[in-house]
Amino acid sequence: MDSSRFAHRSHALRRGRVSAPGRIYLLTAVTHRRYPVFRDWQAARLLIGEMRALHERAQVRSLAWVVMPDHLHWLVELGDMPLQRLMQQAESRSAIAINRSGAHRDKLWQKGFHDHALRREEDLLSVARYVVANPSRAGLVERLGDYPLWDAIWL
């Protein structure tokens, strides 16, 4: 695969990115080569711990999230930290914690991330339901309650 073409494409995705405090975003980050790192309970809990730390420091308000075996969906209300920095911190700190734990010993995250700024007309609760229903749609569980790696503020 031509890496220069890939790098150009990721740059193009960042070009139009807007980072606005108080705005709601759906963020998606994918593991390197889509390796299912988060099938390991400990690795998933370390990632969740880093997300919670960002929430507790008021860098972000977590509204809903799900950790899938090879990616993360995170619905957030952005604080003062720009999106790029928020994701850089979440990915970097989780990679350090997971590699130190021995749960994984390679590059953890694929370069870049996807963000979608919700528009006013989008129903926030419907987006949150979509996020947490990912394990069911992926065939990992029949009932959402059987999947342990998700949360939403509406519980």
C-alpha positions, 0 to 999 in steps of 0.5 A, a space after each residue: 500500500 502506498 503510504 504517501 497516499 495514505 498520509 495525504 488522505 489523513 491530512 485532508 481529513 484534518 484540514 476541515 476539522 473544527 474544535 469548538 468547546 461545548 460542542 458535541 462530537 462523536 469520536 472514533 479511534 481504531 487500533 493499529 492494524 485493527 488488532 483486537 487489543 480490547 478483547 483483553 479486559 485489562 487493556 480495555 479497563 486501562 483505556 476506560 481509566 484514561 477516558 475517565 481521567 480526562 472527564 474528571 479533569 473537565 477536559 471533556 464530558 463523556 456522554 456515551 462510549 463503547 470499547 469494541 475489540 479493535 476500536 473506540 466510539 466516544 460521544 463527548 461534549 468538548 471542554 477547553 482542550 482541542 479535539 486533536 490534543 484530547 485524542 492525542 492524550 487519550 491515545 498516548 496515555 492509554 498506550 503507555 498504560 496498556 504497554 506497561 501492564 503487559 497486555 499489549 506490546 506494540 503500537 496501539 493506535 492507528 494514526 488519526 481518528 474520525 470525528 463527527 460534530 453533531 448538528 442541532 437537528 441530530 437527536 443526541 439520545 439516538 446517537 448515544 443509543 447507536 454508539 452503545 448498540 455497536 456490540 449487538 450490531 457487530 454480533 458480539 452479544 445478543 443483549 446489550 446488557 451482556 456487553 460490559 465495556 460501555 456506558 452512557 450518562 442516561 443510565 
